[in-house]
Amino acid sequence: MGYDDKIGNATENTAGKVKEGVGRATDNERLEAEGRTDQTEANLKQAGEKVKDAFKS
């Protein structure tokens, strides 16, 4: 897994957490859901990268 991918996934995950928190604080359910979706996507991408790395070894 390249460092660029790790940083990108971590950034996407963090942005999702921020979105979720802002949505929760402002009682905006759509923004909160988007934040959770962003986090899930980042986690899936990271898992995919780990699988790729496992097969490279």
N, CA, C and O atoms as a Tripos MOL2 file, in Angstrom:
@<TRIPOS>MOLECULE
protein
  228   227    57     0     0
PROTEIN
NO_CHARGES

@<TRIPOS>ATOM
      1 N           0.8500   -1.1660    0.0000 N.3       1 MET1
      2 CA          0.0000    0.0000    0.0000 C.3       1 MET1
      3 C           0.8920    1.2240    0.0000 C.2       1 MET1
      4 O           1.7580    1.3690    0.8630 O.2       1 MET1
      5 N           0.6850    2.1000   -0.9600 N.am      2 GLY2
      6 CA          1.5030    3.2900   -1.0490 C.3       2 GLY2
      7 C           1.1200    4.3040    0.0160 C.2       2 GLY2
      8 O           0.0030    4.3170    0.5330 O.2       2 GLY2
      9 N           2.0860    5.1440    0.3170 N.am      3 TYR3
     10 CA          1.8170    6.1740    1.3270 C.3       3 TYR3
     11 C           0.7300    7.1290    0.8670 C.2       3 TYR3
     12 O          -0.0550    7.6200    1.6790 O.2       3 TYR3
     13 N           0.6830    7.3980   -0.4450 N.am      4 ASP4
     14 CA         -0.3670    8.2790   -0.9650 C.3       4 ASP4
     15 C          -1.7440    7.7010   -0.7010 C.2       4 ASP4
     16 O          -2.6670    8.4230   -0.3250 O.2       4 ASP4
     17 N          -1.8790    6.3960   -0.8990 N.am      5 ASP5
     18 CA         -3.1700    5.7390   -0.6550 C.3       5 ASP5
     19 C          -3.5250    5.7950    0.8220 C.2       5 ASP5
     20 O          -4.6700    6.0740    1.1790 O.2       5 ASP5
     21 N          -2.5440    5.5290    1.6830 N.am      6 LYS6
     22 CA         -2.7960    5.5650    3.1250 C.3       6 LYS6
     23 C          -3.2450    6.9480    3.5650 C.2       6 LYS6
     24 O          -4.2000    7.0900    4.3300 O.2       6 LYS6
     25 N          -2.5500    7.9650    3.0770 N.am      7 ILE7
     26 CA         -2.8850    9.3440    3.4500 C.3       7 ILE7
     27 C          -4.2620    9.7150    2.9120 C.2       7 ILE7
     28 O          -5.0660   10.3330    3.6100 O.2       7 ILE7
     29 N          -4.5280    9.3320    1.6550 N.am      8 GLY8
     30 CA         -5.8310    9.6420    1.0580 C.3       8 GLY8
     31 C          -6.9770    8.9860    1.8030 C.2       8 GLY8
     32 O          -8.0080    9.6140    2.0440 O.2       8 GLY8
     33 N          -6.8030    7.7330    2.1650 N.am      9 ASN9
     34 CA         -7.8500    7.0180    2.9020 C.3       9 ASN9
     35 C          -8.0400    7.6030    4.2990 C.2       9 ASN9
     36 O          -9.1670    7.7410    4.7750 O.2       9 ASN9
     37 N          -6.9350    7.9420    4.9480 N.am     10 ALA10
     38 CA         -7.0330    8.5310    6.2850 C.3      10 ALA10
     39 C          -7.7130    9.9000    6.2240 C.2      10 ALA10
     40 O          -8.5070   10.2510    7.0970 O.2      10 ALA10
     41 N          -7.3920   10.6560    5.1920 N.am     11 THR11
     42 CA         -8.0090   11.9720    5.0190 C.3      11 THR11
     43 C          -9.5000   11.8450    4.7710 C.2      11 THR11
     44 O         -10.2970   12.5930    5.3370 O.2      11 THR11
     45 N          -9.8740   10.9000    3.9250 N.am     12 GLU12
     46 CA        -11.2870   10.6830    3.6300 C.3      12 GLU12
     47 C         -12.0370   10.2330    4.8850 C.2      12 GLU12
     48 O         -13.1670   10.6580    5.1270 O.2      12 GLU12
     49 N         -11.4080    9.3810    5.6710 N.am     13 ASN13
     50 CA        -12.0200    8.9070    6.9080 C.3      13 ASN13
     51 C         -12.2160   10.0690    7.8830 C.2      13 ASN13
     52 O         -13.2790   10.2070    8.4900 O.2      13 ASN13
     53 N         -11.1880   10.8970    8.0270 N.am     14 THR14
     54 CA        -11.2700   12.0440    8.9330 C.3      14 THR14
     55 C         -12.3330   13.0330    8.4710 C.2      14 THR14
     56 O         -13.1000   13.5530    9.2820 O.2      14 THR14
     57 N         -12.3760   13.2900    7.1700 N.am     15 ALA15
     58 CA        -13.3900   14.1980    6.6370 C.3      15 ALA15
     59 C         -14.7860   13.6500    6.9100 C.2      15 ALA15
     60 O         -15.7040   14.4080    7.2200 O.2      15 ALA15
     61 N         -14.9430   12.3460    6.7950 N.am     16 GLY16
     62 CA        -16.2280   11.7240    7.0970 C.3      16 GLY16
     63 C         -16.6150   11.8950    8.5500 C.2      16 GLY16
     64 O         -17.7790   12.1460    8.8650 O.2      16 GLY16
     65 N         -15.6390   11.7590    9.4380 N.am     17 LYS17
     66 CA        -15.9170   11.9460   10.8690 C.3      17 LYS17
     67 C         -16.3370   13.3790   11.1560 C.2      17 LYS17
     68 O         -17.2470   13.6280   11.9460 O.2      17 LYS17
     69 N         -15.6530   14.3230   10.4970 N.am     18 VAL18
     70 CA        -15.9960   15.7320   10.6890 C.3      18 VAL18
     71 C         -17.4100   16.0010   10.1680 C.2      18 VAL18
     72 O         -18.2080   16.6550   10.8400 O.2      18 VAL18
     73 N         -17.7160   15.4970    8.9770 N.am     19 LYS19
     74 CA        -19.0550   15.6730    8.4080 C.3      19 LYS19
     75 C         -20.1150   15.1010    9.3370 C.2      19 LYS19
     76 O         -21.1410   15.7310    9.5940 O.2      19 LYS19
     77 N         -19.8520   13.9030    9.8330 N.am     20 GLU20
     78 CA        -20.8200   13.2630   10.7280 C.3      20 GLU20
     79 C         -21.0200   14.1030   11.9840 C.2      20 GLU20
     80 O         -22.1500   14.2920   12.4350 O.2      20 GLU20
     81 N         -19.9340   14.6010   12.5440 N.am     21 GLY21
     82 CA        -20.0280   15.4250   13.7550 C.3      21 GLY21
     83 C         -20.7670   16.7270   13.5250 C.2      21 GLY21
     84 O         -21.5820   17.1400   14.3490 O.2      21 GLY21
     85 N         -20.4830   17.3760   12.4040 N.am     22 VAL22
     86 CA        -21.1780   18.6280   12.0820 C.3      22 VAL22
     87 C         -22.6570   18.3430   11.8500 C.2      22 VAL22
     88 O         -23.5180   19.1020   12.2950 O.2      22 VAL22
     89 N         -22.9480   17.2570   11.1550 N.am     23 GLY23
     90 CA        -24.3410   16.8920   10.9240 C.3      23 GLY23
     91 C         -25.0820   16.6290   12.2200 C.2      23 GLY23
     92 O         -26.2350   17.0280   12.3870 O.2      23 GLY23
     93 N         -24.4050   15.9540   13.1350 N.am     24 ARG24
     94 CA        -25.0250   15.6520   14.4350 C.3      24 ARG24
     95 C         -25.2420   16.9460   15.2210 C.2      24 ARG24
     96 O         -26.2910   17.1370   15.8360 O.2      24 ARG24
     97 N         -24.2350   17.8410   15.1950 N.am     25 ALA25
     98 CA        -24.3180   19.0930   15.9580 C.3      25 ALA25
     99 C         -25.3970   20.0280   15.4190 C.2      25 ALA25
    100 O         -26.0360   20.7510   16.1830 O.2      25 ALA25
    101 N         -25.5970   20.0130   14.1050 N.am     26 THR26
    102 CA        -26.5740   20.9010   13.4920 C.3      26 THR26
    103 C         -27.9160   20.2150   13.2480 C.2      26 THR26
    104 O         -28.8270   20.8080   12.6710 O.2      26 THR26
    105 N         -28.0310   18.9840   13.6830 N.am     27 ASP27
    106 CA        -29.2450   18.1820   13.5030 C.3      27 ASP27
    107 C         -29.5850   18.0290   12.0180 C.2      27 ASP27
    108 O         -30.7480   18.0870   11.6190 O.2      27 ASP27
    109 N         -28.5330   17.8320   11.2120 N.am     28 ASN28
    110 CA        -28.6790   17.6400    9.7720 C.3      28 ASN28
    111 C         -28.4320   16.1610    9.4760 C.2      28 ASN28
    112 O         -27.2870   15.7240    9.3680 O.2      28 ASN28
    113 N         -29.5040   15.4070    9.3470 N.am     29 GLU29
    114 CA        -29.3930   13.9610    9.1750 C.3      29 GLU29
    115 C         -28.6950   13.5840    7.8720 C.2      29 GLU29
    116 O         -27.9560   12.6000    7.8260 O.2      29 GLU29
    117 N         -28.9250   14.3630    6.8130 N.am     30 ARG30
    118 CA        -28.3090   14.0650    5.5240 C.3      30 ARG30
    119 C         -26.7940   14.1910    5.6050 C.2      30 ARG30
    120 O         -26.0750   13.3270    5.1040 O.2      30 ARG30
    121 N         -26.3030   15.2540    6.2270 N.am     31 LEU31
    122 CA        -24.8650   15.4550    6.3700 C.3      31 LEU31
    123 C         -24.2500   14.3810    7.2590 C.2      31 LEU31
    124 O         -23.1520   13.8950    6.9890 O.2      31 LEU31
    125 N         -24.9540   14.0210    8.3030 N.am     32 GLU32
    126 CA        -24.4880   12.9670    9.1990 C.3      32 GLU32
    127 C         -24.3640   11.6360    8.4470 C.2      32 GLU32
    128 O         -23.3850   10.9090    8.6190 O.2      32 GLU32
    129 N         -25.3530   11.3270    7.6230 N.am     33 ALA33
    130 CA        -25.3300   10.0880    6.8350 C.3      33 ALA33
    131 C         -24.1990   10.1260    5.8090 C.2      33 ALA33
    132 O         -23.5300    9.1160    5.5920 O.2      33 ALA33
    133 N         -23.9790   11.2790    5.1770 N.am     34 GLU34
    134 CA        -22.8810   11.4120    4.2170 C.3      34 GLU34
    135 C         -21.5400   11.1440    4.9070 C.2      34 GLU34
    136 O         -20.6640   10.4890    4.3420 O.2      34 GLU34
    137 N         -21.3930   11.6450    6.1090 N.am     35 GLY35
    138 CA        -20.1600   11.4290    6.8660 C.3      35 GLY35
    139 C         -19.9290    9.9580    7.1470 C.2      35 GLY35
    140 O         -18.8120    9.4600    7.0020 O.2      35 GLY35
    141 N         -20.9760    9.2650    7.5460 N.am     36 ARG36
    142 CA        -20.8450    7.8260    7.7950 C.3      36 ARG36
    143 C         -20.5050    7.0820    6.5080 C.2      36 ARG36
    144 O         -19.7050    6.1470    6.5200 O.2      36 ARG36
    145 N         -21.1150    7.4990    5.3950 N.am     37 THR37
    146 CA        -20.8320    6.8760    4.0930 C.3      37 THR37
    147 C         -19.3810    7.0970    3.6990 C.2      37 THR37
    148 O         -18.7150    6.1720    3.2330 O.2      37 THR37
    149 N         -18.8880    8.3120    3.8810 N.am     38 ASP38
    150 CA        -17.4940    8.6130    3.5530 C.3      38 ASP38
    151 C         -16.5360    7.7440    4.3630 C.2      38 ASP38
    152 O         -15.5380    7.2490    3.8380 O.2      38 ASP38
    153 N         -16.8450    7.5650    5.6320 N.am     39 GLN39
    154 CA        -16.0000    6.7360    6.4930 C.3      39 GLN39
    155 C         -16.0070    5.2830    6.0220 C.2      39 GLN39
    156 O         -14.9660    4.6280    5.9910 O.2      39 GLN39
    157 N         -17.1760    4.7900    5.6620 N.am     40 THR40
    158 CA        -17.2970    3.4090    5.1940 C.3      40 THR40
    159 C         -16.5080    3.2150    3.9090 C.2      40 THR40
    160 O         -15.8090    2.2130    3.7550 O.2      40 THR40
    161 N         -16.6140    4.1630    2.9860 N.am     41 GLU41
    162 CA        -15.8730    4.0720    1.7280 C.3      41 GLU41
    163 C         -14.3730    4.0610    1.9790 C.2      41 GLU41
    164 O         -13.6460    3.2790    1.3660 O.2      41 GLU41
    165 N         -13.9080    4.9170    2.8700 N.am     42 ALA42
    166 CA        -12.4790    4.9710    3.1800 C.3      42 ALA42
    167 C         -12.0130    3.6500    3.7880 C.2      42 ALA42
    168 O         -10.9350    3.1560    3.4570 O.2      42 ALA42
    169 N         -12.8200    3.0860    4.6720 N.am     43 ASN43
    170 CA        -12.4510    1.8150    5.2950 C.3      43 ASN43
    171 C         -12.4170    0.6790    4.2800 C.2      43 ASN43
    172 O         -11.5470   -0.1900    4.3500 O.2      43 ASN43
    173 N         -13.3520    0.6780    3.3400 N.am     44 LEU44
    174 CA        -13.3720   -0.3520    2.3040 C.3      44 LEU44
    175 C         -12.1670   -0.2230    1.3770 C.2      44 LEU44
    176 O         -11.5720   -1.2270    0.9850 O.2      44 LEU44
    177 N         -11.8100    1.0000    1.0300 N.am     45 LYS45
    178 CA        -10.6370    1.2210    0.1860 C.3      45 LYS45
    179 C          -9.3750    0.7330    0.8930 C.2      45 LYS45
    180 O          -8.5140    0.0930    0.2900 O.2      45 LYS45
    181 N          -9.2860    1.0450    2.1740 N.am     46 GLN46
    182 CA         -8.1130    0.6180    2.9370 C.3      46 GLN46
    183 C          -8.0480   -0.9040    3.0280 C.2      46 GLN46
    184 O          -6.9680   -1.4840    2.9230 O.2      46 GLN46
    185 N          -9.1740   -1.5420    3.2180 N.am     47 ALA47
    186 CA         -9.2090   -3.0060    3.2740 C.3      47 ALA47
    187 C          -8.7920   -3.6000    1.9340 C.2      47 ALA47
    188 O          -8.0690   -4.5960    1.8910 O.2      47 ALA47
    189 N          -9.2440   -2.9950    0.8460 N.am     48 GLY48
    190 CA         -8.8590   -3.4480   -0.4860 C.3      48 GLY48
    191 C          -7.3630   -3.3300   -0.7100 C.2      48 GLY48
    192 O          -6.7530   -4.2190   -1.3030 O.2      48 GLY48
    193 N          -6.7720   -2.2540   -0.2490 N.am     49 GLU49
    194 CA         -5.3230   -2.0510   -0.3780 C.3      49 GLU49
    195 C          -4.5700   -3.0990    0.4370 C.2      49 GLU49
    196 O          -3.5310   -3.5940   -0.0010 O.2      49 GLU49
    197 N          -5.0810   -3.4380    1.6090 N.am     50 LYS50
    198 CA         -4.4320   -4.4520    2.4420 C.3      50 LYS50
    199 C          -4.4920   -5.8120    1.7670 C.2      50 LYS50
    200 O          -3.5300   -6.5770    1.8400 O.2      50 LYS50
    201 N          -5.6030   -6.1280    1.1110 N.am     51 VAL51
    202 CA         -5.7160   -7.3950    0.3820 C.3      51 VAL51
    203 C          -4.6990   -7.4350   -0.7460 C.2      51 VAL51
    204 O          -4.0300   -8.4470   -0.9510 O.2      51 VAL51
    205 N          -4.5830   -6.3370   -1.4750 N.am     52 LYS52
    206 CA         -3.6000   -6.2600   -2.5650 C.3      52 LYS52
    207 C          -2.1850   -6.4930   -2.0330 C.2      52 LYS52
    208 O          -1.3980   -7.2310   -2.6260 O.2      52 LYS52
    209 N          -1.8800   -5.8490   -0.9010 N.am     53 ASP53
    210 CA         -0.5540   -6.0030   -0.3040 C.3      53 ASP53
    211 C          -0.3080   -7.4430    0.1250 C.2      53 ASP53
    212 O           0.8120   -7.9390    0.0060 O.2      53 ASP53
    213 N          -1.3350   -8.1160    0.6180 N.am     54 ALA54
    214 CA         -1.1750   -9.5020    1.0580 C.3      54 ALA54
    215 C          -0.8180  -10.4140   -0.1090 C.2      54 ALA54
    216 O          -0.0340  -11.3510    0.0450 O.2      54 ALA54
    217 N          -1.3960  -10.1380   -1.2780 N.am     55 PHE55
    218 CA         -1.1120  -10.9730   -2.4360 C.3      55 PHE55
    219 C           0.2150  -10.6260   -3.1060 C.2      55 PHE55
    220 O           0.7470  -11.4340   -3.8670 O.2      55 PHE55
    221 N           0.7480   -9.4560   -2.8380 N.am     56 LYS56
    222 CA          2.0440   -9.0720   -3.3870 C.3      56 LYS56
    223 C           3.1870   -9.8160   -2.6940 C.2      56 LYS56
    224 O           4.2290  -10.0760   -3.2950 O.2      56 LYS56
    225 N           2.9750  -10.1510   -1.4350 N.am     57 SER57
    226 CA          4.0360  -10.7880   -0.6360 C.3      57 SER57
    227 C           4.2180  -12.2280   -0.9720 C.2      57 SER57
    228 O           5.0700  -12.8960   -0.3850 O.2      57 SER57
@<TRIPOS>BOND
     1     1     2 1
     2     2     3 1
     3     3     4 2
     4     3     5 am
     5     5     6 1
     6     6     7 1
     7     7     8 2
     8     7     9 am
     9     9    10 1
    10    10    11 1
    11    11    12 2
    12    11    13 am
    13    13    14 1
    14    14    15 1
    15    15    16 2
    16    15    17 am
    17    17    18 1
    18    18    19 1
    19    19    20 2
    20    19    21 am
    21    21    22 1
    22    22    23 1
    23    23    24 2
    24    23    25 am
    25    25    26 1
    26    26    27 1
    27    27    28 2
    28    27    29 am
    29    29    30 1
    30    30    31 1
    31    31    32 2
    32    31    33 am
    33    33    34 1
    34    34    35 1
    35    35    36 2
    36    35    37 am
    37    37    38 1
    38    38    39 1
    39    39    40 2
    40    39    41 am
    41    41    42 1
    42    42    43 1
    43    43    44 2
    44    43    45 am
    45    45    46 1
    46    46    47 1
    47    47    48 2
    48    47    49 am
    49    49    50 1
    50    50    51 1
    51    51    52 2
    52    51    53 am
    53    53    54 1
    54    54    55 1
    55    55    56 2
    56    55    57 am
    57    57    58 1
    58    58    59 1
    59    59    60 2
    60    59    61 am
    61    61    62 1
    62    62    63 1
    63    63    64 2
    64    63    65 am
    65    65    66 1
    66    66    67 1
    67    67    68 2
    68    67    69 am
    69    69    70 1
    70    70    71 1
    71    71    72 2
    72    71    73 am
    73    73    74 1
    74    74    75 1
    75    75    76 2
    76    75    77 am
    77    77    78 1
    78    78    79 1
    79    79    80 2
    80    79    81 am
    81    81    82 1
    82    82    83 1
    83    83    84 2
    84    83    85 am
    85    85    86 1
    86    86    87 1
    87    87    88 2
    88    87    89 am
    89    89    90 1
    90    90    91 1
    91    91    92 2
    92    91    93 am
    93    93    94 1
    94    94    95 1
    95    95    96 2
    96    95    97 am
    97    97    98 1
    98    98    99 1
    99    99   100 2
   100    99   101 am
   101   101   102 1
   102   102   103 1
   103   103   104 2
   104   103   105 am
   105   105   106 1
   106   106   107 1
   107   107   108 2
   108   107   109 am
   109   109   110 1
   110   110   111 1
   111   111   112 2
   112   111   113 am
   113   113   114 1
   114   114   115 1
   115   115   116 2
   116   115   117 am
   117   117   118 1
   118   118   119 1
   119   119   120 2
   120   119   121 am
   121   121   122 1
   122   122   123 1
   123   123   124 2
   124   123   125 am
   125   125   126 1
   126   126   127 1
   127   127   128 2
   128   127   129 am
   129   129   130 1
   130   130   131 1
   131   131   132 2
   132   131   133 am
   133   133   134 1
   134   134   135 1
   135   135   136 2
   136   135   137 am
   137   137   138 1
   138   138   139 1
   139   139   140 2
   140   139   141 am
   141   141   142 1
   142   142   143 1
   143   143   144 2
   144   143   145 am
   145   145   146 1
   146   146   147 1
   147   147   148 2
   148   147   149 am
   149   149   150 1
   150   150   151 1
   151   151   152 2
   152   151   153 am
   153   153   154 1
   154   154   155 1
   155   155   156 2
   156   155   157 am
   157   157   158 1
   158   158   159 1
   159   159   160 2
   160   159   161 am
   161   161   162 1
   162   162   163 1
   163   163   164 2
   164   163   165 am
   165   165   166 1
   166   166   167 1
   167   167   168 2
   168   167   169 am
   169   169   170 1
   170   170   171 1
   171   171   172 2
   172   171   173 am
   173   173   174 1
   174   174   175 1
   175   175   176 2
   176   175   177 am
   177   177   178 1
   178   178   179 1
   179   179   180 2
   180   179   181 am
   181   181   182 1
   182   182   183 1
   183   183   184 2
   184   183   185 am
   185   185   186 1
   186   186   187 1
   187   187   188 2
   188   187   189 am
   189   189   190 1
   190   190   191 1
   191   191   192 2
   192   191   193 am
   193   193   194 1
   194   194   195 1
   195   195   196 2
   196   195   197 am
   197   197   198 1
   198   198   199 1
   199   199   200 2
   200   199   201 am
   201   201   202 1
   202   202   203 1
   203   203   204 2
   204   203   205 am
   205   205   206 1
   206   206   207 1
   207   207   208 2
   208   207   209 am
   209   209   210 1
   210   210   211 1
   211   211   212 2
   212   211   213 am
   213   213   214 1
   214   214   215 1
   215   215   216 2
   216   215   217 am
   217   217   218 1
   218   218   219 1
   219   219   220 2
   220   219   221 am
   221   221   222 1
   222   222   223 1
   223   223   224 2
   224   223   225 am
   225   225   226 1
   226   226   227 1
   227   227   228 2
@<TRIPOS>SUBSTRUCTURE
     1 MET1         2 RESIDUE 1 A MET
     2 GLY2         6 RESIDUE 1 A GLY
     3 TYR3        10 RESIDUE 1 A TYR
     4 ASP4        14 RESIDUE 1 A ASP
     5 ASP5        18 RESIDUE 1 A ASP
     6 LYS6        22 RESIDUE 1 A LYS
     7 ILE7        26 RESIDUE 1 A ILE
     8 GLY8        30 RESIDUE 1 A GLY
     9 ASN9        34 RESIDUE 1 A ASN
    10 ALA10       38 RESIDUE 1 A ALA
    11 THR11       42 RESIDUE 1 A THR
    12 GLU12       46 RESIDUE 1 A GLU
    13 ASN13       50 RESIDUE 1 A ASN
    14 THR14       54 RESIDUE 1 A THR
    15 ALA15       58 RESIDUE 1 A ALA
    16 GLY16       62 RESIDUE 1 A GLY
    17 LYS17       66 RESIDUE 1 A LYS
    18 VAL18       70 RESIDUE 1 A VAL
    19 LYS19       74 RESIDUE 1 A LYS
    20 GLU20       78 RESIDUE 1 A GLU
    21 GLY21       82 RESIDUE 1 A GLY
    22 VAL22       86 RESIDUE 1 A VAL
    23 GLY23       90 RESIDUE 1 A GLY
    24 ARG24       94 RESIDUE 1 A ARG
    25 ALA25       98 RESIDUE 1 A ALA
    26 THR26      102 RESIDUE 1 A THR
    27 ASP27      106 RESIDUE 1 A ASP
    28 ASN28      110 RESIDUE 1 A ASN
    29 GLU29      114 RESIDUE 1 A GLU
    30 ARG30      118 RESIDUE 1 A ARG
    31 LEU31      122 RESIDUE 1 A LEU
    32 GLU32      126 RESIDUE 1 A GLU
    33 ALA33      130 RESIDUE 1 A ALA
    34 GLU34      134 RESIDUE 1 A GLU
    35 GLY35      138 RESIDUE 1 A GLY
    36 ARG36      142 RESIDUE 1 A ARG
    37 THR37      146 RESIDUE 1 A THR
    38 ASP38      150 RESIDUE 1 A ASP
    39 GLN39      154 RESIDUE 1 A GLN
    40 THR40      158 RESIDUE 1 A THR
    41 GLU41      162 RESIDUE 1 A GLU
    42 ALA42      166 RESIDUE 1 A ALA
    43 ASN43      170 RESIDUE 1 A ASN
    44 LEU44      174 RESIDUE 1 A LEU
    45 LYS45      178 RESIDUE 1 A LYS
    46 GLN46      182 RESIDUE 1 A GLN
    47 ALA47      186 RESIDUE 1 A ALA
    48 GLY48      190 RESIDUE 1 A GLY
    49 GLU49      194 RESIDUE 1 A GLU
    50 LYS50      198 RESIDUE 1 A LYS
    51 VAL51      202 RESIDUE 1 A VAL
    52 LYS52      206 RESIDUE 1 A LYS
    53 ASP53      210 RESIDUE 1 A ASP
    54 ALA54      214 RESIDUE 1 A ALA
    55 PHE55      218 RESIDUE 1 A PHE
    56 LYS56      222 RESIDUE 1 A LYS
    57 SER57      226 RESIDUE 1 A SER
